[in-house]
Amino acid sequence: MSEQLAQVRRVVRQFLAAQSVDSVDVALSGGADSLALTDAAHRSGCRVRALIVDHGLQADSRKVAVAAARQARELGADEAEILTVDVSGAGGPEAAARRARYAALRAATTGLVLLGHTRDDQAETVLLGLGRGSGPRSIAGMKPLDPPWGRPLLDVPRAATRAACAALGVEPWEDPHNADARFTRVRLRTEVLPLLEEVLSGGVSAALARTAAQLREDLETLDALAERLRGAGPTLDARELAEVPAALRRRVIRRWLLDGGACDLTDAHLRSVDDLVGKWRGQGGVWLPGSLVVERTHGRLAMNRRELTRGD
């Protein structure tokens, strides 16, 4: 057994043991990461069902999905199911495919779905967050456990999953989209990260992944503190929150907005609502996506759904 195959099996076995599960779903694309993950999940002793999403974006997509299902069974999966999705909507094909894939996987599972994201994927996610100024949650990257999603390979380099497949005698499918420079992630993977590795003498992907893990610990601590301040009820006491440090206060507001049904929140949304607390000058309400408006009345914040009318 190769060292890389042993590494992949070890981290997956440890991850699943910590979750105390005896069955698991694996999101399988047919690529090296998800194939190595399927093998490791089977070797851990769990019952494994492979879920293969056919996006229908390429002429031979069904053939690729059928081949991945066959490989899953050869690697020990107890079941292999192909999920066909319709890729449409805003944000371009990459974002639309991601939405469709996650929706299909969520609908198909009742337990834990393992995803084959590696340390390299985590590094790319951190760089994207940095470049877009998306805030600490994006820079903190992907969580190892974010039910129903499980990512046991976040500390494993992509090279290890390729080596594991070679040791297994399995030929991974190479998605042509992964070499298409029209996609931002592809350019990060093939141009930006290699240049950073050269300029900074290596270890960049590992360092970015460590940064994400450290920041995630800080976020979890701050979120726990914010939850204590959140309290119960449909409104927030703005006068009490005014005494709370801004970074913690915005976390309280974010949690309150999400609990109230807000979605697609940006940093600008949060700061505008925060101004009703920290920079209160009698200003009007803050409109949020979904016809929601947050207003301050008698020292409390309330969120209501209203239709925007001419003159508002």
C-alpha positions as CSV (number, residue, x, y, z in Angstrom):
1,M,0.0,0.0,0.0
2,S,1.4,3.4,-0.9
3,E,1.9,6.1,1.8
4,Q,-0.6,8.4,0.2
5,L,-3.3,5.7,0.0
6,A,-2.7,4.9,3.7
7,Q,-2.9,8.6,4.5
8,V,-6.3,9.0,2.8
9,R,-7.7,6.0,4.4
10,R,-6.5,7.0,7.8
11,V,-7.9,10.5,7.8
12,V,-11.3,9.3,6.5
13,R,-11.4,6.5,9.1
14,Q,-10.7,9.0,11.9
15,F,-13.2,11.5,10.6
16,L,-16.0,8.9,10.4
17,A,-15.2,7.4,13.8
18,A,-15.6,10.9,15.3
19,Q,-19.1,11.2,13.7
20,S,-20.2,7.8,15.0
21,V,-21.9,6.8,11.8
22,D,-22.2,3.4,10.2
23,S,-23.5,4.5,6.8
24,V,-22.5,7.4,4.6
25,D,-23.1,8.9,1.2
26,V,-20.2,10.0,-1.0
27,A,-20.6,12.7,-3.7
28,L,-18.7,11.0,-6.6
29,S,-17.7,12.9,-9.7
30,G,-15.4,10.2,-11.0
31,G,-12.3,12.4,-10.3
32,A,-9.4,11.3,-8.2
33,D,-10.5,13.0,-5.0
34,S,-13.9,11.5,-4.8
35,L,-12.7,8.0,-6.0
36,A,-10.1,7.9,-3.3
37,L,-12.7,9.1,-0.8
38,T,-15.1,6.3,-1.9
39,D,-12.5,3.7,-1.3
40,A,-11.5,5.1,2.1
41,A,-15.1,5.3,3.2
42,H,-15.7,1.7,2.3
43,R,-12.5,0.6,4.1
44,S,-13.6,2.4,7.2
45,G,-16.3,-0.2,7.7
46,C,-19.2,2.1,6.8
47,R,-22.0,1.2,4.4
48,V,-21.4,3.5,1.4
49,R,-23.7,4.9,-1.2
50,A,-22.1,6.8,-4.0
51,L,-24.2,9.7,-5.4
52,I,-23.2,10.7,-8.9
53,V,-24.6,14.0,-10.2
54,D,-25.1,14.2,-14.0
55,H,-25.2,17.9,-14.9
56,G,-25.8,17.2,-18.5
57,L,-23.3,19.9,-19.6
58,Q,-21.3,17.7,-21.9
59,A,-22.3,15.3,-24.6
60,D,-20.9,12.3,-22.8
61,S,-22.0,13.2,-19.3
62,R,-24.3,10.2,-18.9
63,K,-21.5,7.9,-20.0
64,V,-19.1,9.5,-17.5
65,A,-21.8,9.1,-14.7
66,V,-22.3,5.4,-15.5
67,A,-18.6,4.8,-15.5
68,A,-18.2,6.5,-12.1
69,A,-21.1,4.3,-10.7
70,R,-19.3,1.2,-12.0
71,Q,-16.0,2.3,-10.4
72,A,-17.8,3.0,-7.1
73,R,-19.0,-0.5,-6.9
74,E,-15.6,-1.9,-7.8
75,L,-14.2,0.1,-4.9
76,G,-16.7,-1.4,-2.5
77,A,-19.6,1.0,-2.5
78,D,-22.9,-0.8,-1.6
79,E,-24.9,1.4,-3.8
80,A,-24.4,3.8,-6.6
81,E,-27.1,6.2,-7.7
82,I,-27.1,8.7,-10.6
83,L,-28.9,12.0,-10.0
84,T,-29.8,14.0,-13.1
85,V,-30.1,17.8,-12.7
86,D,-31.1,20.8,-14.7
87,V,-28.4,23.5,-14.7
88,S,-30.0,26.9,-15.1
89,G,-30.3,30.3,-13.4
90,A,-28.1,33.3,-12.7
91,G,-24.4,33.5,-12.0
92,G,-23.0,31.6,-15.0
93,P,-22.7,27.9,-15.6
94,E,-20.2,27.2,-12.8
95,A,-22.4,28.8,-10.1
96,A,-25.6,27.2,-11.6
97,A,-24.1,23.8,-11.7
98,R,-22.9,24.1,-8.1
99,R,-26.4,25.1,-6.9
100,A,-28.1,22.2,-8.8
101,R,-25.5,19.7,-7.5
102,Y,-25.9,20.6,-3.9
103,A,-29.7,20.8,-4.1
104,A,-29.7,17.3,-5.6
105,L,-27.4,15.8,-3.1
106,R,-29.3,17.4,-0.2
107,A,-32.6,16.0,-1.5
108,A,-31.1,12.5,-1.9
109,T,-29.6,12.1,1.5
110,T,-30.9,11.7,5.0
111,G,-27.5,11.5,6.7
112,L,-24.0,12.6,6.0
113,V,-22.6,13.4,2.5
114,L,-18.9,13.2,2.1
115,L,-17.3,15.7,-0.3
116,G,-13.9,15.2,-1.8
117,H,-12.5,18.7,-1.2
118,T,-8.8,18.7,-0.5
119,R,-6.3,21.1,1.0
120,D,-5.7,22.6,-2.4
121,D,-9.5,23.3,-2.8
122,Q,-9.4,25.0,0.6
123,A,-6.4,27.2,-0.5
124,E,-8.3,28.2,-3.6
125,T,-11.4,29.1,-1.5
126,V,-9.3,31.3,0.8
127,L,-7.7,33.1,-2.1
128,L,-11.1,33.7,-3.7
129,G,-12.4,35.2,-0.4
130,L,-9.3,37.4,-0.1
131,G,-9.6,38.7,-3.6
132,R,-13.3,39.4,-3.4
133,G,-13.1,41.1,0.1
134,S,-15.8,38.7,1.2
135,G,-14.9,38.9,4.9
136,P,-13.6,36.5,7.5
137,R,-16.2,33.8,6.8
138,S,-15.0,33.3,3.3
139,I,-11.3,33.4,4.3
140,A,-12.1,30.8,6.9
141,G,-12.8,28.5,4.0
142,M,-14.9,25.3,4.1
143,K,-15.7,23.5,7.4
144,P,-14.7,19.9,7.8
145,L,-18.2,19.2,9.2
146,D,-21.1,21.3,8.1
147,P,-24.1,18.9,8.1
148,P,-25.2,17.4,5.9
149,W,-21.7,17.9,4.4
150,G,-18.5,16.3,5.6
151,R,-15.1,17.1,4.2
152,P,-12.5,14.6,5.6
153,L,-9.8,15.4,3.1
154,L,-9.3,19.1,3.9
155,D,-5.8,18.4,5.3
156,V,-4.8,16.1,2.4
157,P,-3.1,17.5,-0.7
158,R,-4.7,16.8,-4.1
159,A,-1.5,15.0,-5.1
160,A,-2.2,12.4,-2.4
161,T,-5.6,11.4,-3.9
162,R,-4.1,11.1,-7.3
163,A,-1.3,8.8,-5.9
164,A,-4.0,6.8,-4.0
165,C,-5.9,6.2,-7.2
166,A,-2.7,5.1,-8.9
167,A,-2.0,2.7,-6.1
168,L,-5.6,1.3,-6.4
169,G,-5.2,0.9,-10.2
170,V,-8.1,3.2,-10.8
171,E,-8.2,5.7,-13.7
172,P,-9.9,9.0,-12.6
173,W,-12.0,11.0,-15.0
174,E,-10.5,14.4,-15.8
175,D,-13.3,17.0,-16.1
176,P,-12.4,19.3,-19.1
177,H,-13.9,22.2,-17.1
178,N,-11.0,21.9,-14.7
179,A,-8.6,23.0,-17.5
180,D,-10.9,25.8,-18.9
181,A,-9.2,29.1,-18.1
182,R,-12.6,30.9,-18.4
183,F,-13.3,29.8,-14.8
184,T,-11.7,31.8,-12.0
185,R,-10.9,28.7,-9.9
186,V,-9.0,27.1,-12.8
187,R,-6.8,30.2,-13.2
188,L,-6.1,30.3,-9.5
189,R,-5.2,26.6,-9.6
190,T,-3.0,26.7,-12.7
191,E,-1.6,30.2,-12.6
192,V,-1.9,32.0,-9.3
193,L,-1.1,29.3,-6.8
194,P,1.9,27.9,-8.8
195,L,3.3,31.5,-9.0
196,L,2.8,32.0,-5.2
197,E,4.5,28.7,-4.5
198,E,7.5,29.8,-6.6
199,V,7.8,33.3,-5.2
200,L,7.3,32.2,-1.5
201,S,9.4,29.1,-1.8
202,G,6.6,26.5,-1.4
203,G,4.1,25.6,1.2
204,V,1.6,28.2,0.2
205,S,-1.4,25.9,-0.1
206,A,-0.7,24.4,3.4
207,A,-0.2,27.8,4.9
208,L,-3.5,29.1,3.4
209,A,-5.3,26.1,4.8
210,R,-3.8,26.6,8.2
211,T,-4.9,30.3,8.1
212,A,-8.4,29.1,7.3
213,A,-8.5,26.7,10.3
214,Q,-7.2,29.3,12.7
215,L,-9.7,31.9,11.6
216,R,-12.5,29.3,11.7
217,E,-11.7,28.7,15.4
218,D,-11.9,32.5,16.1
219,L,-15.2,32.7,14.2
220,E,-16.7,29.8,16.2
221,T,-15.8,31.5,19.4
222,L,-17.3,34.9,18.4
223,D,-20.4,33.2,17.0
224,A,-20.9,31.4,20.4
225,L,-20.6,34.8,22.2
226,A,-23.0,36.4,19.7
227,E,-25.6,33.6,20.3
228,R,-25.6,34.4,24.0
229,L,-26.3,38.1,23.3
230,R,-28.9,37.3,20.7
231,G,-31.6,36.4,23.2
232,A,-35.1,35.4,22.3
233,G,-37.9,37.2,20.6
234,P,-38.5,38.7,17.2
235,T,-36.8,42.1,17.9
236,L,-33.4,43.3,19.1
237,D,-32.7,45.8,21.8
238,A,-30.6,48.4,20.0
239,R,-29.7,50.3,23.1
240,E,-28.1,47.3,24.7
241,L,-26.3,46.3,21.5
242,A,-24.9,49.8,21.2
243,E,-22.5,48.9,24.1
244,V,-21.3,45.8,22.4
245,P,-18.1,45.9,20.2
246,A,-19.0,46.4,16.5
247,A,-17.5,43.1,15.3
248,L,-19.5,41.1,17.8
249,R,-22.6,43.2,17.4
250,R,-22.7,42.5,13.7
251,R,-22.6,38.8,14.4
252,V,-25.6,39.2,16.6
253,I,-27.4,41.1,13.9
254,R,-26.4,38.6,11.2
255,R,-27.8,35.7,13.2
256,W,-31.0,37.6,14.0
257,L,-31.5,38.4,10.3
258,L,-30.9,34.8,9.2
259,D,-33.3,33.5,11.8
260,G,-35.9,35.9,10.6
261,G,-35.7,34.7,7.0
262,A,-33.2,37.0,5.4
263,C,-30.9,35.6,2.7
264,D,-28.2,36.7,0.3
265,L,-26.8,39.1,2.9
266,T,-23.8,41.1,2.0
267,D,-21.3,43.0,4.2
268,A,-23.0,46.2,3.0
269,H,-26.4,44.9,4.3
270,L,-25.0,44.1,7.7
271,R,-23.2,47.4,8.1
272,S,-26.3,49.3,7.1
273,V,-28.4,47.5,9.7
274,D,-25.6,48.0,12.2
275,D,-25.8,51.7,11.6
276,L,-29.3,51.6,13.1
277,V,-27.5,50.7,16.3
278,G,-24.0,52.1,16.3
279,K,-24.7,55.3,14.2
280,W,-28.4,56.0,15.0
281,R,-29.5,59.4,13.8
282,G,-33.2,58.7,13.3
283,Q,-32.6,57.4,9.8
284,G,-35.2,55.3,7.9
285,G,-35.3,51.5,7.5
286,V,-32.8,49.3,5.7
287,W,-34.2,47.2,2.8
288,L,-32.9,43.7,2.4
289,P,-33.3,41.1,-0.4
290,G,-36.8,39.4,-0.4
291,S,-38.8,42.6,0.4
292,L,-37.6,42.7,4.0
293,V,-37.0,46.0,5.8
294,V,-35.4,46.5,9.2
295,E,-36.5,49.5,11.2
296,R,-35.7,51.0,14.6
297,T,-38.7,51.9,16.7
298,H,-38.6,52.9,20.4
299,G,-35.1,51.6,20.8
300,R,-35.7,48.2,19.2
301,L,-34.9,46.7,15.8
302,A,-37.7,44.9,14.0
303,M,-37.8,43.2,10.6
304,N,-40.9,43.0,8.5
305,R,-41.8,42.0,5.0
306,R,-43.2,44.8,2.9
307,E,-43.7,45.5,-0.8
308,L,-41.6,48.3,-2.1
309,T,-44.0,50.9,-3.5
310,R,-43.4,54.0,-5.6
311,G,-42.1,56.8,-3.4
312,D,-40.4,54.5,-0.9
